[in-house]
Amino acid sequence: QGKDEKDEKSEEPAPPTLHCSYSWSDDGLCLGGAITDSTGETLETFSALYGGIGAVPNVGDVADEKGREQACRLMLRKLWQAVEEWTKSNYAGRVRVILGAVGAHSTRDIEDWKEVLETAGCGGADSCCVEVVVVHVAVLHSLQFLSTQSPDIAREEMN
């Protein structure tokens, strides 16, 4: 949304929209994210690695699932804290945030986000956000981005 657009419910300008996309590593112990504005400009990046080798207890050769779930929840909490800190230091008013998982995600992401956002008081009077939307995007095929200035040259370079 542009800064001049009006919120449908009031005459005041709609709050800015920030997008935070994130993705988990295959083992679920590394999280990477990026915060962008409504035009797609990257504003901030985030990465977290839970502990290190042996940080999640193993039972035989299989990582303990409770330990993995706790690690995932902790990293989502850290990601949200990074979003809040960045927002509070760069915007005077409240914003709308869209959180999106890209690719493989934890099966508990939605429940974990609900807990993280409720614990943070998201949407309350002291919150930096008017609302938060959590989405998941499944990648079915790899994407190829082409230059908008010269699609033919970009296609030739990729081949």
DSSP file (Angstrom, degrees, kcal/mol; ACC not computed):
  #  RESIDUE AA STRUCTURE BP1 BP2  ACC     N-H-->O    O-->H-N    N-H-->O    O-->H-N    TCO  KAPPA ALPHA  PHI   PSI    X-CA   Y-CA   Z-CA
    1    1 A Q              0   0    0      0, 0.0    16,-0.3     0, 0.0    37,-0.2   0.000 360.0 360.0 360.0 140.8    0.0    0.0    0.0
    2    2 A G    >   -     0   0    0      1,-0.1     3,-1.0    14,-0.1    12,-0.2  -0.393 360.0-112.5 -79.0 163.1    1.2    3.5   -0.8
    3    3 A K  T 3  S+     0   0    0      1,-0.2    -1,-0.1    -2,-0.1    11,-0.1   0.741 115.4  54.9 -68.6 -22.4    1.4    6.1    1.9
    4    4 A D  T 3  S+     0   0    0      9,-0.1    -1,-0.2     2,-0.1     2,-0.1   0.592  82.9 107.2 -88.3  -9.8   -1.4    8.1    0.4
    5    5 A E    <   -     0   0    0     -3,-1.0     9,-2.1     9,-0.1     2,-0.3  -0.390  65.9-131.9 -70.0 146.4   -3.9    5.3    0.4
    6    6 A K  B     -A   13   0A   0      7,-0.2     2,-0.2    -2,-0.1     5,-0.1  -0.753  17.7-112.3 -99.9 145.4   -6.7    5.5    3.0
    7    7 A D    >   -     0   0    0      5,-1.7     3,-1.1    -2,-0.3     5,-0.0  -0.559  25.9-129.4 -69.9 137.0   -7.8    2.7    5.3
    8    8 A E  T 3  S+     0   0    0      1,-0.2    -1,-0.1    -2,-0.2    -2,-0.0   0.782 104.8  53.0 -61.8 -27.3  -11.2    1.5    4.3
    9    9 A K  T 3  S+     0   0    0      3,-0.1     2,-0.3     2,-0.0    -1,-0.2   0.640 118.6  16.6 -85.8 -15.6  -12.5    1.8    7.9
   10   10 A S  S <  S-     0   0    0     -3,-1.1     4,-0.1     2,-0.2    -3,-0.0  -0.893  71.8-112.1-148.3 175.3  -11.4    5.4    8.5
   11   11 A E  S    S+     0   0    0     -2,-0.3     3,-0.1    -5,-0.1    -3,-0.1   0.504  84.8 101.0 -89.8  -6.0  -10.3    8.6    6.9
   12   12 A E  S    S-     0   0    0      1,-0.1    -5,-1.7    -6,-0.1    -2,-0.2  -0.464  88.0 -91.7 -78.0 151.4   -6.8    8.3    8.4
   13   13 A P  B     -A    6   0A   0      0, 0.0    -7,-0.2     0, 0.0    -1,-0.1  -0.313  48.3-103.0 -59.3 144.5   -4.0    7.1    6.1
   14   14 A A        -     0   0    0     -9,-2.1     3,-0.1   -12,-0.2    -9,-0.1  -0.391  42.3-102.9 -65.4 145.7   -3.4    3.3    6.3
   15   15 A P        -     0   0    0      0, 0.0    80,-0.2     0, 0.0    -1,-0.1  -0.330  45.9 -90.6 -66.3 154.2   -0.4    2.3    8.4
   16   16 A P        -     0   0    0      0, 0.0    80,-2.9     0, 0.0     2,-0.5  -0.294  40.1-131.9 -61.2 151.2    2.7    1.3    6.5
   17   17 A T  E     -b   96   0B   0    -16,-0.3    21,-0.4    78,-0.2     2,-0.4  -0.931  19.8-168.5-110.1 127.8    2.9   -2.4    5.7
   18   18 A L  E     -b   97   0B   0     78,-3.1    80,-2.5    -2,-0.5     2,-0.4  -0.885   8.3-150.5-110.2 146.5    6.1   -4.4    6.4
   19   19 A H  E     -bC  98  36B   0     17,-2.9    17,-3.1    -2,-0.4     2,-0.5  -0.961   9.3-172.1-116.8 133.6    6.7   -7.9    5.1
   20   20 A C  E     -bC  99  35B   0     78,-3.1    80,-2.8    -2,-0.4     2,-0.4  -0.942   7.1-175.5-125.7 108.8    8.9  -10.4    6.9
   21   21 A S  E     +bC 100  34B   0     13,-2.0    13,-2.3    -2,-0.5     2,-0.3  -0.804   6.7 177.4-102.5 147.3    9.7  -13.5    5.1
   22   22 A Y  E     -bC 101  33B   0     78,-2.5    80,-2.7    -2,-0.4     2,-0.3  -0.968  13.0-162.7-145.6 159.6   11.6  -16.4    6.7
   23   23 A S  E     - C   0  32B   0      9,-2.4     9,-2.3    -2,-0.3     2,-0.3  -0.998  13.6-135.6-146.9 144.1   12.8  -19.8    5.9
   24   24 A W  E     - C   0  31B   0     80,-1.0     7,-0.2    78,-0.4    80,-0.2  -0.686  24.0-116.2 -95.7 149.4   14.0  -22.8    7.9
   25   25 A S    >   -     0   0    0      5,-2.3     3,-1.5    -2,-0.3    -1,-0.1  -0.337  41.2 -97.5 -70.6 166.8   17.0  -25.0    7.1
   26   26 A D  T 3  S+     0   0    0      1,-0.3    -1,-0.1     2,-0.1    -2,-0.0   0.845 126.5  48.0 -58.3 -35.5   16.2  -28.7    6.4
   27   27 A D  T 3  S-     0   0    0      1,-0.0    -1,-0.3     3,-0.0    -3,-0.0   0.509 109.3-124.3 -85.5  -2.9   17.0  -29.7   10.0
   28   28 A G  S <  S+     0   0    0     -3,-1.5    -2,-0.1     2,-0.2     3,-0.0   0.621  85.9 102.7  75.3  12.5   14.9  -26.9   11.4
   29   29 A L        +     0   0    0      1,-0.1    21,-2.7    20,-0.0     2,-0.4   0.415  68.6  61.2-110.2   1.6   17.8  -25.4   13.4
   30   30 A C  E     - D   0  49B   0     19,-0.2    -5,-2.3    -5,-0.1     2,-0.4  -0.997  62.1-170.5-129.6 133.4   18.7  -22.4   11.2
   31   31 A L  E     -CD  24  48B   0     17,-2.8    17,-2.5    -2,-0.4     2,-0.4  -0.984   2.8-174.8-126.9 130.0   16.3  -19.6   10.5
   32   32 A G  E     +CD  23  47B   0     -9,-2.3    -9,-2.4    -2,-0.4     2,-0.3  -0.958  11.4 170.4-122.1 144.2   16.9  -16.8    7.9
   33   33 A G  E     -CD  22  46B   0     13,-3.2    13,-2.7    -2,-0.4     2,-0.3  -0.968  19.1-156.9-148.8 163.3   14.6  -13.8    7.4
   34   34 A A  E     -CD  21  45B   0    -13,-2.3   -13,-2.0    -2,-0.3     2,-0.5  -0.997  10.5-147.3-142.7 140.1   14.3  -10.5    5.7
   35   35 A I  E     +CD  20  44B   0      9,-3.2     8,-3.4    -2,-0.3     9,-1.5  -0.932  25.7 174.7-106.5 128.3   12.2   -7.5    6.4
   36   36 A T  E     -CD  19  42B   0    -17,-3.1   -17,-2.9    -2,-0.5     6,-0.2  -0.888  26.5-121.0-128.7 161.4   11.0   -5.5    3.4
   37   37 A D    >   -     0   0    0      4,-1.7     3,-1.7    -2,-0.3   -19,-0.2  -0.263  48.7 -83.1 -88.9-174.1    8.7   -2.5    2.8
   38   38 A S  T 3  S+     0   0    0    -21,-0.4   -20,-0.1     1,-0.3   -36,-0.1   0.627 129.9  54.2 -69.9 -11.7    5.6   -2.6    0.7
   39   39 A T  T 3  S-     0   0    0      2,-0.1    -1,-0.3   -38,-0.1   -37,-0.0   0.478 119.7-106.6 -97.0  -3.5    7.7   -1.9   -2.5
   40   40 A G    <   +     0   0    0     -3,-1.7     2,-0.3     1,-0.3    -2,-0.1   0.472  67.0 150.3  94.5   3.1   10.0   -4.9   -1.8
   41   41 A E        -     0   0    0      1,-0.1    -4,-1.7     2,-0.0     2,-0.4  -0.545  51.3-118.5 -70.8 129.1   13.0   -2.9   -0.7
   42   42 A T  E     +D   36   0B   0     -2,-0.3    -6,-0.3    -6,-0.2     3,-0.1  -0.546  38.0 171.2 -70.7 124.5   15.1   -4.9    1.8
   43   43 A L  E     -     0   0B   0     -8,-3.4     2,-0.3     1,-0.4    -7,-0.2   0.749  63.0  -6.1-103.0 -33.9   15.2   -3.0    5.1
   44   44 A E  E     -D   35   0B   0     -9,-1.5    -9,-3.2     2,-0.0    -1,-0.4  -0.985  57.2-146.8-160.2 151.6   16.8   -5.6    7.4
   45   45 A T  E     -D   34   0B   0     -2,-0.3     2,-0.3   -11,-0.2   -11,-0.3  -0.878  12.8-165.7-123.2 160.9   18.0   -9.2    7.4
   46   46 A F  E     +D   33   0B   0    -13,-2.7   -13,-3.2    -2,-0.3     2,-0.3  -0.998   9.0 174.3-145.5 140.9   18.0  -11.8   10.2
   47   47 A S  E     -D   32   0B   0     -2,-0.3     2,-0.4   -15,-0.2   -15,-0.2  -0.989   3.3-178.2-147.2 147.4   19.6  -15.1   10.8
   48   48 A A  E     -D   31   0B   0    -17,-2.5   -17,-2.8    -2,-0.3     2,-0.5  -0.992  11.2-165.1-146.1 136.3   19.8  -17.4   13.8
   49   49 A L  E     -D   30   0B   0     -2,-0.4     2,-0.6   -19,-0.2   -19,-0.2  -0.989  30.1-124.5-118.3 123.9   21.4  -20.7   14.4
   50   50 A Y        -     0   0    0    -21,-2.7     2,-0.3    -2,-0.5     5,-0.2  -0.568  62.4 -57.1 -73.8 118.2   20.2  -22.5   17.4
   51   51 A G  S    S-     0   0    0     -2,-0.6     2,-0.3     4,-0.1    -2,-0.1  -0.287  80.8 -96.5  56.8-109.8   23.1  -23.3   19.7
   52   52 A G  S >  S-     0   0    0     -2,-0.3     3,-2.3     0, 0.0     4,-0.3  -0.893  71.2 -13.1-177.7-160.0   25.6  -25.3   17.7
   53   53 A I  T 3  S+     0   0    0     -2,-0.3    -2,-0.0     1,-0.3     0, 0.0  -0.423 135.3  13.0 -61.8 128.2   26.5  -29.0   17.2
   54   54 A G  T 3  S+     0   0    0     -2,-0.2    -1,-0.3     2,-0.1     4,-0.1   0.537  87.0 125.9  83.4   6.7   24.8  -31.0   19.9
   55   55 A A    <   +     0   0    0     -3,-2.3    -2,-0.1    -5,-0.2    -4,-0.1   0.852  68.4  56.3 -67.6 -33.0   22.5  -28.1   20.9
   56   56 A V  S    S-     0   0    0     -4,-0.3    -2,-0.1    -6,-0.1    -1,-0.1  -0.890 100.1-116.4-100.0 122.5   19.4  -30.3   20.4
   57   57 A P        -     0   0    0      0, 0.0     7,-3.6     0, 0.0     2,-0.4  -0.237  28.4-141.9 -59.3 142.1   19.6  -33.5   22.5
   58   58 A N  E     -F   63   0C   0      5,-0.3     2,-0.6    -4,-0.1     5,-0.2  -0.837  12.2-158.0-106.6 143.0   19.7  -36.7   20.5
   59   59 A V  E >  S-F   62   0C   0      3,-3.0     3,-1.6    -2,-0.4     2,-0.4  -0.935  79.2 -44.6-114.9 102.6   18.1  -40.0   21.3
   60   60 A G  T 3  S-     0   0    0     -2,-0.6    -2,-0.0     1,-0.2     0, 0.0  -0.641 122.2 -29.5  70.1-127.1   20.1  -42.4   19.3
   61   61 A D  T 3  S+     0   0    0     -2,-0.4     2,-0.5    -3,-0.1    -1,-0.2   0.341 122.4  91.1-101.4   5.2   20.6  -40.8   15.9
   62   62 A V  E <  S-F   59   0C   0     -3,-1.6    -3,-3.0     1,-0.0     2,-0.1  -0.882  79.3-121.4-107.8 128.3   17.3  -38.9   16.0
   63   63 A A  E     -F   58   0C   0     -2,-0.5     2,-0.3    -5,-0.2    -5,-0.3  -0.391  37.9-100.1 -64.5 140.9   17.1  -35.4   17.4
   64   64 A D     >  -     0   0    0     -7,-3.6     4,-2.1     1,-0.2     5,-0.1  -0.473  28.7-146.6 -62.8 121.3   14.7  -35.0   20.4
   65   65 A E  H  > S+     0   0    0     -2,-0.3     4,-2.8     1,-0.2     5,-0.2   0.849  96.4  53.9 -65.2 -36.0   11.5  -33.5   18.9
   66   66 A K  H  > S+     0   0    0      2,-0.2     4,-2.4     1,-0.2    -1,-0.2   0.919 110.0  48.6 -63.7 -41.4   10.7  -31.5   22.1
   67   67 A G  H  > S+     0   0    0      2,-0.2     4,-2.1     1,-0.2    -2,-0.2   0.898 112.0  48.9 -62.2 -41.1   14.2  -30.0   21.9
   68   68 A R  H  X S+     0   0    0     -4,-2.1     4,-2.6     2,-0.2    -2,-0.2   0.916 110.7  50.2 -65.5 -44.0   13.7  -29.2   18.2
   69   69 A E  H  X S+     0   0    0     -4,-2.8     4,-2.5     1,-0.2    -2,-0.2   0.906 111.1  48.8 -61.6 -41.5   10.3  -27.6   18.9
   70   70 A Q  H  X S+     0   0    0     -4,-2.4     4,-2.4     2,-0.2    -1,-0.2   0.893 110.8  51.0 -64.7 -39.0   11.7  -25.5   21.7
   71   71 A A  H  X S+     0   0    0     -4,-2.1     4,-2.2     2,-0.2    -2,-0.2   0.925 111.3  47.6 -63.6 -44.6   14.6  -24.4   19.4
   72   72 A C  H  X S+     0   0    0     -4,-2.6     4,-2.3     2,-0.2    -2,-0.2   0.921 112.3  48.9 -63.1 -44.4   12.1  -23.4   16.6
   73   73 A R  H  X S+     0   0    0     -4,-2.5     4,-2.2     1,-0.2    -1,-0.2   0.904 110.6  51.3 -62.5 -41.9    9.9  -21.5   19.1
   74   74 A L  H  X S+     0   0    0     -4,-2.4     4,-2.2     1,-0.2    -1,-0.2   0.905 110.3  48.5 -62.2 -42.3   12.9  -19.6   20.5
   75   75 A M  H  X S+     0   0    0     -4,-2.2     4,-2.4     2,-0.2    -1,-0.2   0.875 109.7  51.4 -70.0 -36.2   14.1  -18.6   17.0
   76   76 A L  H  X S+     0   0    0     -4,-2.3     4,-2.6     2,-0.2    -1,-0.2   0.911 109.8  51.4 -63.3 -40.1   10.7  -17.4   16.0
   77   77 A R  H  X S+     0   0    0     -4,-2.2     4,-2.4     2,-0.2    -2,-0.2   0.916 110.5  48.1 -61.0 -43.2   10.6  -15.3   19.2
   78   78 A K  H  X S+     0   0    0     -4,-2.2     4,-2.0     2,-0.2    -2,-0.2   0.889 110.7  51.5 -65.6 -39.0   14.1  -13.9   18.3
   79   79 A L  H  X S+     0   0    0     -4,-2.4     4,-2.2     2,-0.2    -2,-0.2   0.932 110.6  48.2 -62.2 -45.2   12.9  -13.1   14.8
   80   80 A W  H  X S+     0   0    0     -4,-2.6     4,-2.8     1,-0.2    -2,-0.2   0.901 109.1  53.3 -63.1 -40.3    9.8  -11.3   16.2
   81   81 A Q  H  X S+     0   0    0     -4,-2.4     4,-2.8     1,-0.2    -1,-0.2   0.892 108.5  50.6 -61.0 -38.8   12.0   -9.3   18.6
   82   82 A A  H  X S+     0   0    0     -4,-2.0     4,-2.4     2,-0.2    -1,-0.2   0.904 110.5  49.2 -65.0 -41.1   14.2   -8.2   15.6
   83   83 A V  H  X S+     0   0    0     -4,-2.2     4,-2.6     2,-0.2    -2,-0.2   0.940 113.7  46.4 -62.2 -47.1   11.0   -7.1   13.7
   84   84 A E  H  X S+     0   0    0     -4,-2.8     4,-2.9     2,-0.2     5,-0.2   0.934 113.1  48.2 -61.1 -47.9    9.8   -5.1   16.8
   85   85 A E  H  X S+     0   0    0     -4,-2.8     4,-1.7     1,-0.2    -1,-0.2   0.925 114.0  46.2 -60.9 -45.2   13.2   -3.5   17.5
   86   86 A W  H  X S+     0   0    0     -4,-2.4     4,-0.9    -5,-0.2    -1,-0.2   0.930 114.4  48.3 -63.8 -44.5   13.6   -2.5   13.8
   87   87 A T  H >X S+     0   0    0     -4,-2.6     4,-2.2     1,-0.2     3,-0.9   0.935 111.1  49.2 -62.2 -47.9   10.1   -1.1   13.6
   88   88 A K  H 3< S+     0   0    0     -4,-2.9    -1,-0.2     1,-0.3    -2,-0.2   0.829 113.3  47.2 -63.3 -32.1   10.3    0.9   16.8
   89   89 A S  H 3< S+     0   0    0     -4,-1.7    -1,-0.3    -5,-0.2    -2,-0.2   0.607 122.1  34.2 -85.9 -10.0   13.6    2.5   15.8
   90   90 A N  H << S+     0   0    0     -4,-0.9     2,-0.4    -3,-0.9    -2,-0.2   0.554 112.4  53.5-121.2 -11.2   12.4    3.4   12.3
   91   91 A Y     <  -     0   0    0     -4,-2.2    -1,-0.2    -5,-0.2     4,-0.1  -0.989  53.4-160.0-129.5 135.5    8.7    4.2   12.5
   92   92 A A  S    S+     0   0    0     -2,-0.4    -1,-0.1     2,-0.1     2,-0.1   0.839  81.5  41.2 -78.0 -34.1    7.0    6.7   14.8
   93   93 A G  S    S-     0   0    0      1,-0.1     2,-0.2    35,-0.0    -2,-0.1  -0.257  99.5 -75.4-102.7-169.9    3.6    5.1   14.4
   94   94 A R        -     0   0    0     -2,-0.1    35,-0.3    35,-0.1     2,-0.3  -0.546  44.1-155.7 -89.3 155.5    2.2    1.6   14.3
   95   95 A V  E     - e   0 129B   0     33,-2.6    35,-2.6    -2,-0.2    36,-0.8  -0.790  18.3-118.5-126.1 166.4    2.6   -0.7   11.2
   96   96 A R  E     -be  17 131B   0    -80,-2.9   -78,-3.1    -2,-0.3     2,-0.4  -0.924  32.6-158.7-103.0 132.7    0.9   -3.7    9.7
   97   97 A V  E     -be  18 132B   0     34,-2.3    36,-2.5    -2,-0.5     2,-0.6  -0.949  11.5-163.7-119.8 133.1    3.2   -6.7    9.5
   98   98 A I  E     -be  19 133B   0    -80,-2.5   -78,-3.1    -2,-0.4     2,-0.5  -0.969  10.8-163.1-113.2 117.6    2.8   -9.7    7.2
   99   99 A L  E     -be  20 134B   0     34,-3.5    36,-3.2    -2,-0.6     2,-0.4  -0.864  11.3-176.9-100.6 129.4    4.9  -12.7    8.2
  100  100 A G  E     -be  21 135B   0    -80,-2.8   -78,-2.5    -2,-0.5     2,-0.4  -0.975  20.3-148.6-136.5 126.4    5.5  -15.4    5.6
  101  101 A A  E     -be  22 136B   0     34,-2.3    36,-3.4    -2,-0.4     2,-0.5  -0.734  18.0-155.5 -85.1 134.9    7.2  -18.7    5.7
  102  102 A V  E     - e   0 137B   0    -80,-2.7   -78,-0.4    -2,-0.4    36,-0.2  -0.947  54.9 -21.4-113.9 130.7    8.8  -19.7    2.4
  103  103 A G  S    S+     0   0    0     34,-2.0    34,-0.1    -2,-0.5    -2,-0.0  -0.429 119.2  15.1  76.7-148.6    9.5  -23.3    1.6
  104  104 A A  S    S-     0   0    0    -80,-0.2   -80,-1.0    -2,-0.1     2,-0.3  -0.312  73.8-179.2 -62.9 142.0    9.7  -26.0    4.3
  105  105 A H        -     0   0    0    -82,-0.1     2,-0.1    -4,-0.1    -2,-0.0  -0.927  34.8 -88.2-139.4 163.3    8.3  -24.9    7.7
  106  106 A S    >   -     0   0    0     -2,-0.3     3,-1.7     1,-0.1     4,-0.2  -0.477  33.9-128.5 -69.0 142.6    7.9  -26.3   11.1
  107  107 A T  T 3  S+     0   0    0      1,-0.3     3,-0.2    -2,-0.1     4,-0.2   0.705 110.4  50.6 -65.6 -17.2    4.6  -28.1   11.6
  108  108 A R  T 3> S+     0   0    0      1,-0.2     4,-3.1     2,-0.1     5,-0.3   0.281  74.5 113.3-102.1   9.3    4.0  -26.0   14.6
  109  109 A D  H <> S+     0   0    0     -3,-1.7     4,-3.1     1,-0.2     5,-0.2   0.894  78.0  46.6 -51.1 -49.6    4.7  -22.5   13.0
  110  110 A I  H  > S+     0   0    0     -4,-0.2     4,-2.3     1,-0.2    -1,-0.2   0.933 116.1  44.4 -62.8 -46.4    1.2  -21.2   13.3
  111  111 A E  H  > S+     0   0    0      1,-0.2     4,-2.1     2,-0.2    -1,-0.2   0.906 115.1  49.4 -63.3 -40.6    0.8  -22.3   17.0
  112  112 A D  H  X S+     0   0    0     -4,-3.1     4,-2.8     2,-0.2    -2,-0.2   0.912 110.4  49.7 -65.5 -42.4    4.3  -21.0   17.8
  113  113 A W  H  X S+     0   0    0     -4,-3.1     4,-3.0    -5,-0.3     5,-0.3   0.909 108.6  53.6 -62.4 -41.1    3.5  -17.6   16.1
  114  114 A K  H  X S+     0   0    0     -4,-2.3     4,-2.3    -5,-0.2     5,-0.2   0.937 112.4  44.0 -58.5 -46.4    0.3  -17.3   18.0
  115  115 A E  H  X S+     0   0    0     -4,-2.1     4,-2.5     2,-0.2    -2,-0.2   0.929 114.9  48.4 -63.8 -46.2    2.2  -17.9   21.3
  116  116 A V  H  X S+     0   0    0     -4,-2.8     4,-1.8     1,-0.2    -2,-0.2   0.923 114.7  44.8 -61.2 -45.9    5.0  -15.5   20.4
  117  117 A L  H  <>S+     0   0    0     -4,-3.0     5,-2.6     2,-0.2     4,-0.4   0.886 114.2  48.2 -69.7 -39.2    2.6  -12.7   19.3
  118  118 A E  H ><5S+     0   0    0     -4,-2.3     3,-1.1    -5,-0.3    -1,-0.2   0.922 111.7  50.0 -66.1 -43.0    0.4  -13.1   22.3
  119  119 A T  H 3<5S+     0   0    0     -4,-2.5    -2,-0.2     1,-0.3    -1,-0.2   0.868 109.8  51.5 -62.1 -36.5    3.3  -13.1   24.7
  120  120 A A  T 3<5S-     0   0    0     -4,-1.8    -1,-0.3    -5,-0.2    -2,-0.2   0.543 112.8-120.4 -78.0  -6.9    4.7   -9.9   23.0
  121  121 A G  T X 5 -     0   0    0     -3,-1.1     3,-2.2    -4,-0.4     6,-0.2   0.798  42.0-171.6  72.4  27.8    1.3   -8.2   23.4
  122  122 A C  T 3 < +     0   0    0     -5,-2.6    -1,-0.2     1,-0.3     3,-0.1  -0.287  67.6  18.4 -58.7 132.7    1.0   -7.7   19.6
  123  123 A G  T 3  S+     0   0    0      6,-0.5    -1,-0.3     1,-0.3    -2,-0.1   0.260  99.2 121.6  89.8 -11.4   -1.9   -5.5   18.7
  124  124 A G  S X  S-     0   0    0     -3,-2.2     3,-1.4     1,-0.1    -1,-0.3  -0.152  83.8 -90.3 -75.9 177.1   -2.2   -4.0   22.1
  125  125 A A  T 3  S+     0   0    0      1,-0.3    -1,-0.1    -3,-0.1    -3,-0.0   0.820 127.9  43.9 -59.7 -34.0   -1.9   -0.3   23.0
  126  126 A D  T 3  S+     0   0    0     -5,-0.1    -1,-0.3     2,-0.0     2,-0.1   0.440  92.1 110.7 -91.7   0.0    1.9   -0.6   23.5
  127  127 A S    <   -     0   0    0     -3,-1.4    -5,-0.1    -6,-0.2    -6,-0.1  -0.402  67.8-138.5 -77.3 150.7    2.5   -2.7   20.4
  128  128 A C  S    S+     0   0    0    -34,-0.1   -33,-2.6    -2,-0.1     2,-0.4   0.496  84.7  72.5 -81.2  -3.8    4.3   -1.4   17.3
  129  129 A C  E     -e   95   0B   0    -35,-0.3    -6,-0.5    -5,-0.1   -33,-0.2  -0.898  56.5-164.3-119.6 140.7    1.7   -3.2   15.2
  130  130 A V  E    S-     0   0B   0    -35,-2.6     2,-0.3    -2,-0.4   -34,-0.2   0.783  86.6 -12.0 -83.2 -31.4   -1.9   -2.6   14.4
  131  131 A E  E     -e   96   0B   0    -36,-0.8   -34,-2.3     2,-0.0     2,-0.4  -0.977  57.6-147.7-162.5 157.3   -2.2   -6.2   13.0
  132  132 A V  E     -e   97   0B   0     -2,-0.3     2,-0.5   -36,-0.2   -34,-0.2  -0.999   9.7-162.8-130.9 133.0    0.0   -9.1   12.0
  133  133 A V  E     -e   98   0B   0    -36,-2.5   -34,-3.5    -2,-0.4     2,-0.5  -0.969   6.4-156.8-116.0 129.3   -0.9  -11.6    9.3
  134  134 A V  E     +e   99   0B   0     -2,-0.5     2,-0.3   -36,-0.2   -34,-0.2  -0.929  20.0 169.4-109.3 125.0    0.9  -15.0    9.2
  135  135 A V  E     -e  100   0B   0    -36,-3.2   -34,-2.3    -2,-0.5     2,-0.4  -0.878  24.4-144.0-129.4 161.6    1.1  -16.8    5.8
  136  136 A H  E     -e  101   0B   0     -2,-0.3     2,-0.6   -36,-0.2   -34,-0.2  -0.998   9.6-161.5-127.9 131.3    2.9  -19.8    4.4
  137  137 A V  E     -e  102   0B   0    -36,-3.4   -34,-2.0    -2,-0.4     2,-0.5  -0.952   8.1-152.8-114.1 119.6    4.1  -20.0    0.8
  138  138 A A        -     0   0    0     -2,-0.6     2,-0.7   -36,-0.2   -34,-0.1  -0.786   9.2-142.2 -92.5 131.9    4.9  -23.4   -0.6
  139  139 A V        +     0   0    0     -2,-0.5     3,-0.1     1,-0.2   -35,-0.0  -0.840  24.7 171.8 -95.1 113.5    7.5  -23.5   -3.4
  140  140 A L        +     0   0    0     -2,-0.7     2,-0.3     1,-0.3    -1,-0.2   0.801  70.0  14.4 -90.8 -32.7    6.5  -26.1   -5.9
  141  141 A H  S    S-     0   0    0      0, 0.0    -1,-0.3     0, 0.0     2,-0.1  -0.969  90.6 -95.4-138.3 152.7    9.1  -25.2   -8.6
  142  142 A S        -     0   0    0     -2,-0.3     2,-0.3    -3,-0.1    -2,-0.0  -0.402  42.1-130.9 -67.4 148.0   12.2  -23.2   -8.4
  143  143 A L        -     0   0    0     -2,-0.1     2,-0.5     2,-0.0    -1,-0.1  -0.745  12.3-155.8-101.1 147.5   11.8  -19.6   -9.6
  144  144 A Q        -     0   0    0     -2,-0.3     2,-0.5     2,-0.0    14,-0.0  -0.990   9.5-151.2-122.6 125.3   14.0  -17.8  -12.0
  145  145 A F        -     0   0    0     -2,-0.5     2,-0.3     9,-0.0    -2,-0.0  -0.816  12.0-161.7 -97.8 132.4   14.1  -14.0  -11.9
  146  146 A L        -     0   0    0     -2,-0.5     2,-0.2     1,-0.0     6,-0.1  -0.835  26.9-102.5-112.5 149.7   14.8  -12.1  -15.1
  147  147 A S        -     0   0    0     -2,-0.3     7,-0.2     3,-0.3     8,-0.1  -0.483  21.0-147.6 -66.4 135.0   16.0   -8.6  -15.5
  148  148 A T  S    S+     0   0    0      1,-0.2    -1,-0.1    -2,-0.2    -2,-0.0   0.663  94.8  61.7 -78.4 -14.7   13.1   -6.3  -16.5
  149  149 A Q  S    S+     0   0    0      1,-0.2    -1,-0.2     2,-0.1    -2,-0.0   0.859 125.7   4.5 -79.2 -35.5   15.5   -4.2  -18.6
  150  150 A S     >  +     0   0    0      1,-0.1     4,-2.2    -3,-0.0    -3,-0.3  -0.561  62.2 173.7-151.4  80.6   16.5   -6.9  -21.0
  151  151 A P  H  > S+     0   0    0      0, 0.0     4,-2.4     0, 0.0     5,-0.2   0.842  82.4  56.7 -59.0 -34.5   14.7  -10.3  -20.6
  152  152 A D  H  > S+     0   0    0      2,-0.2     4,-2.0     1,-0.2     5,-0.1   0.918 109.0  44.7 -65.8 -42.9   16.3  -11.7  -23.7
  153  153 A I  H  > S+     0   0    0     -3,-0.2     4,-2.4     2,-0.2    -1,-0.2   0.916 112.5  52.2 -65.9 -42.6   19.9  -11.1  -22.4
  154  154 A A  H  X S+     0   0    0     -4,-2.2     4,-1.6     1,-0.2    -2,-0.2   0.908 109.5  49.5 -60.7 -42.1   18.9  -12.5  -19.0
  155  155 A R  H  X S+     0   0    0     -4,-2.4     4,-1.1     1,-0.2    -1,-0.2   0.909 110.7  49.9 -62.8 -42.2   17.5  -15.6  -20.5
  156  156 A E  H  < S+     0   0    0     -4,-2.0     3,-0.4     1,-0.2    -2,-0.2   0.892 109.0  52.4 -63.4 -40.0   20.7  -16.1  -22.6
  157  157 A E  H  < S+     0   0    0     -4,-2.4    -1,-0.2     1,-0.2    -2,-0.2   0.827 107.2  52.7 -66.2 -31.6   22.9  -15.7  -19.5
  158  158 A M  H  <        0   0    0     -4,-1.6    -1,-0.2     1,-0.2    -2,-0.2   0.749 360.0 360.0 -76.9 -22.8   21.0  -18.3  -17.6
  159  159 A N     <        0   0    0     -4,-1.1    -1,-0.2    -3,-0.4    -2,-0.2   0.461 360.0 360.0 -85.5 360.0   21.4  -20.9  -20.4
